[in-house]
Amino acid sequence: MARLQELAERRTALTGGHRLCPGCGEPIVVRQVLMSTDDPVIAASCTGCLEVSTTIFPYTAWAIPWIHIAFENAAATIAGIEAMYKALKTKAAKGEPLPDYIDPDANYKFVAFAGDGGTYDIGIQSLSGAVERGHQFLYVCLNNEAYMNTGIQRSSATPMGSHTTTSPAGSVLPGKTMHRKDLTAIIAAHDIPYAAQSIPGRWRDLTTKAAKALEIDGPTFINVLTPCPLGWRCEPAITPEISQLAVDTCMWPLYEVEYGEWKLNYTPKEKKPLDEYLEPQGRFRHLFRDEKGADVRKRMQEFVDYKWEQLRARCGEE
Amino acid sequence: MPQVEPMEGNQAVAEAMRQINPDVVAAYPITPSTEVVQTFAQFVADGEVDTNFVAVESEHSAMSACTSAAAAGGRVMNATSSAGLALMWEILYITASLRMPVILTVVNRALSGNINIHCDHSDTMGARDAGWIQIYAENVQESYDNLIQAVAIGEQADVRLPVMSCLDGFLVSHSYELLQVEDDDAVKDFVGPYVPRYPLLDVENPLTMGPLDLYDFYFEHKRDQWAAYEPAKQAVIEVGQRFGETFGRSYGLFEKYQLDDAEVAIVALGSMAGTAKDAVESLRAEGVKAGLLKLRLFRPFPAEELAEALAGLKAVAVCDRAASFGAQAGPLYAEITSALYTAGVSVPTVNYIYGLGGRQIAPDEIISIYRDLEQVAAEGQPDQPLQFIGVRAFSKEEHADMYAF
């Protein structure tokens, strides 16, 4: 495992000058993932904030090969690149010349970055297909829990009670009325070599997981809760802290599933009440106004407790 | 040694793919193109090709993976039909815009609804503005020959465009014909090695592909893309000639059949042209100066060459195996009449929609079109150019009977 100083000295695959918002979790996650390996990396992104803010023609913030094709196909896109790499390497093994632009001694890595809309919703088929086929790639979900690029619409990653522009809090409805989908467990259920959850606020957790995933010759998945100050209506300065609060309230547990074995990576010394995570975020503000909101917060806490106990059981904890 | 073998259209396509030996095939099954993919999958299973075959979970992912695989830097092929092509629709434009010479066999089939698995051209006609080259085959031999040429056309340095090689579902895909199969090495030589341009796998020269492109540059990029289609047309001509020099079967933008001295002519795409040739022969025996223009290249559309070929005729019937709902007439008719008007060629031109959903068109129906043309030639351009042929008109009572049970 690399020390912080070693990581800091590694290449910057995503340079400064991009136009993501102040406090956006996405570039933090992308940099931490890409500095987790010294091997050549080819990246693909789905349509979304990361794509539109880092590649405004004629500029690019990417110092590694990068491709975007469309919204719902980040997994198919990275799979196609990996398939071509494997095809050319296999032909070379049979005696045909390897193209001179491919380093014969290097182990190329393939990483897809996609938001929760492009992963939980419109891209789940593409992702499910690609992991079932066993391509060698790491899929990183930059999960900011809504369609932020189009203006904060709810996705199936959006937690209950969240105000979004398509699940607005109103005089009748308290924001989103359904719980979110447990995508990490869904992907783990594909029996892939590695699936995990992480946050940008714990660099050691994320870089360790990314390094582990990138060493595996098969499909790997890391779901990273990625704060969005604009959509979450929180201070840009607290991005790492708010992600840590998600972990300490067990709203977003850090765990990994390695070859079918579930493992908790972090158990808070004291499980904080969910309200501590909700309160700094404007998207939940309406839940603190009246009894109805309090009832929703109670249901949210119950769901967090239920999922936490379910996870602990899967991980063999008491 | 080149061999003559009885082969189905789909098998002929798979055979050409085996000889081309692409690096990646990412495909999904759909009737009637499934057999192409499954025959090819057997070649992979038997080690007859070096291809990395990716059995994707949808046509959307198929075209996504094909596009990114081509971007990575290698030769990519695929096959589909109908709804499968429709599901690829979003990505088709991106494949062309990224200038990735993906080669796609389309076994033409009607679009839903209602669902119908048989031939018409509404699938590829729906994709006609996506930026792909479109070549249509009349029979099994042409399906095989066109696919080999498609690789050479699409990959030409000044073209770099994806190609749809189209054949009629069931009518060609599931019909046996005697196929001239060329030598593997001769086909390999004809298509040559794949020469990637700006491969994404070149990590020393990292490239950003598919960026956000706004009003300050997008339009220039589209204008630049436009410039690829004239070289594409020339490539179709040159590759068709070279194919003739190599294998003895030459191809152009279209085939003129008894056209040079004809007075009335049909313009058609695909397998109908074969039936029309028989009709022309029987009419010629009667002394009717009938001719046929079998269009091969629909995109880029060879407007000037078509106008020149049709000038001097007394009447033309354009046959569309696709409906363009709400339009004045079928898509091929719209293109042909636009070409004639632009070239200042004045020929009375009528449109026949035929064969939707696999409805057969019989020789006597084609003959009746030529008979109509003789009248059009005498009376001039009719007010209503659109007609349907081979479709029944049910009476109210007949309709009632259909639902009586």
HADDOCK unambig.tbl for C-alpha pairs under 7 A between the chains (distance, minus, plus):
assign (segid A and resid 40 and name CA) (segid B and resid 203 and name CA) 6.66 0.50 0.50
assign (segid A and resid 52 and name CA) (segid B and resid 212 and name CA) 5.38 0.50 0.50
assign (segid A and resid 55 and name CA) (segid B and resid 211 and name CA) 4.96 0.50 0.50
assign (segid A and resid 55 and name CA) (segid B and resid 212 and name CA) 5.74 0.50 0.50
assign (segid A and resid 56 and name CA) (segid B and resid 211 and name CA) 6.14 0.50 0.50
assign (segid A and resid 56 and name CA) (segid B and resid 212 and name CA) 4.84 0.50 0.50
assign (segid A and resid 56 and name CA) (segid B and resid 213 and name CA) 6.27 0.50 0.50
assign (segid A and resid 57 and name CA) (segid B and resid 211 and name CA) 6.12 0.50 0.50
assign (segid A and resid 57 and name CA) (segid B and resid 212 and name CA) 5.90 0.50 0.50
assign (segid A and resid 57 and name CA) (segid B and resid 213 and name CA) 5.32 0.50 0.50
assign (segid A and resid 60 and name CA) (segid B and resid 208 and name CA) 6.83 0.50 0.50
assign (segid A and resid 62 and name CA) (segid B and resid 208 and name CA) 6.93 0.50 0.50
assign (segid A and resid 63 and name CA) (segid B and resid 206 and name CA) 6.35 0.50 0.50
assign (segid A and resid 64 and name CA) (segid B and resid 203 and name CA) 6.67 0.50 0.50
assign (segid A and resid 64 and name CA) (segid B and resid 206 and name CA) 4.98 0.50 0.50
assign (segid A and resid 65 and name CA) (segid B and resid 200 and name CA) 5.83 0.50 0.50
assign (segid A and resid 65 and name CA) (segid B and resid 203 and name CA) 6.22 0.50 0.50
assign (segid A and resid 65 and name CA) (segid B and resid 206 and name CA) 4.28 0.50 0.50
assign (segid A and resid 65 and name CA) (segid B and resid 207 and name CA) 4.82 0.50 0.50
assign (segid A and resid 65 and name CA) (segid B and resid 208 and name CA) 5.95 0.50 0.50
assign (segid A and resid 66 and name CA) (segid B and resid 207 and name CA) 6.30 0.50 0.50
assign (segid A and resid 66 and name CA) (segid B and resid 208 and name CA) 4.90 0.50 0.50
assign (segid A and resid 66 and name CA) (segid B and resid 209 and name CA) 6.21 0.50 0.50
assign (segid A and resid 67 and name CA) (segid B and resid 208 and name CA) 5.88 0.50 0.50
assign (segid A and resid 67 and name CA) (segid B and resid 209 and name CA) 4.60 0.50 0.50
assign (segid A and resid 67 and name CA) (segid B and resid 210 and name CA) 5.84 0.50 0.50
assign (segid A and resid 68 and name CA) (segid B and resid 209 and name CA) 6.28 0.50 0.50
assign (segid A and resid 68 and name CA) (segid B and resid 210 and name CA) 4.90 0.50 0.50
assign (segid A and resid 68 and name CA) (segid B and resid 211 and name CA) 6.75 0.50 0.50
assign (segid A and resid 69 and name CA) (segid B and resid 94 and name CA) 6.83 0.50 0.50
assign (segid A and resid 69 and name CA) (segid B and resid 210 and name CA) 5.97 0.50 0.50
assign (segid A and resid 73 and name CA) (segid B and resid 61 and name CA) 6.43 0.50 0.50
assign (segid A and resid 73 and name CA) (segid B and resid 64 and name CA) 6.60 0.50 0.50
assign (segid A and resid 76 and name CA) (segid B and resid 61 and name CA) 5.29 0.50 0.50
assign (segid A and resid 76 and name CA) (segid B and resid 64 and name CA) 5.91 0.50 0.50
assign (segid A and resid 76 and name CA) (segid B and resid 65 and name CA) 5.13 0.50 0.50
assign (segid A and resid 77 and name CA) (segid B and resid 64 and name CA) 5.54 0.50 0.50
assign (segid A and resid 77 and name CA) (segid B and resid 65 and name CA) 5.01 0.50 0.50
assign (segid A and resid 77 and name CA) (segid B and resid 68 and name CA) 5.40 0.50 0.50
assign (segid A and resid 79 and name CA) (segid B and resid 65 and name CA) 6.28 0.50 0.50
assign (segid A and resid 80 and name CA) (segid B and resid 65 and name CA) 3.97 0.50 0.50
assign (segid A and resid 80 and name CA) (segid B and resid 66 and name CA) 6.13 0.50 0.50
assign (segid A and resid 80 and name CA) (segid B and resid 68 and name CA) 5.18 0.50 0.50
assign (segid A and resid 80 and name CA) (segid B and resid 69 and name CA) 4.35 0.50 0.50
assign (segid A and resid 81 and name CA) (segid B and resid 68 and name CA) 5.49 0.50 0.50
assign (segid A and resid 81 and name CA) (segid B and resid 69 and name CA) 4.60 0.50 0.50
assign (segid A and resid 81 and name CA) (segid B and resid 72 and name CA) 5.31 0.50 0.50
assign (segid A and resid 83 and name CA) (segid B and resid 24 and name CA) 6.84 0.50 0.50
assign (segid A and resid 83 and name CA) (segid B and resid 52 and name CA) 6.45 0.50 0.50
assign (segid A and resid 83 and name CA) (segid B and resid 69 and name CA) 6.71 0.50 0.50
assign (segid A and resid 84 and name CA) (segid B and resid 23 and name CA) 6.68 0.50 0.50
assign (segid A and resid 84 and name CA) (segid B and resid 24 and name CA) 6.11 0.50 0.50
assign (segid A and resid 84 and name CA) (segid B and resid 69 and name CA) 5.22 0.50 0.50
assign (segid A and resid 84 and name CA) (segid B and resid 72 and name CA) 6.37 0.50 0.50
assign (segid A and resid 84 and name CA) (segid B and resid 74 and name CA) 6.69 0.50 0.50
assign (segid A and resid 87 and name CA) (segid B and resid 23 and name CA) 5.83 0.50 0.50
assign (segid A and resid 87 and name CA) (segid B and resid 24 and name CA) 6.84 0.50 0.50
assign (segid A and resid 87 and name CA) (segid B and resid 51 and name CA) 6.51 0.50 0.50
assign (segid A and resid 87 and name CA) (segid B and resid 52 and name CA) 5.31 0.50 0.50
assign (segid A and resid 91 and name CA) (segid B and resid 50 and name CA) 6.53 0.50 0.50
assign (segid A and resid 101 and name CA) (segid B and resid 202 and name CA) 5.01 0.50 0.50
assign (segid A and resid 102 and name CA) (segid B and resid 201 and name CA) 6.54 0.50 0.50
assign (segid A and resid 102 and name CA) (segid B and resid 202 and name CA) 6.15 0.50 0.50
assign (segid A and resid 126 and name CA) (segid B and resid 61 and name CA) 6.25 0.50 0.50
assign (segid A and resid 129 and name CA) (segid B and resid 56 and name CA) 6.55 0.50 0.50
assign (segid A and resid 129 and name CA) (segid B and resid 57 and name CA) 5.40 0.50 0.50
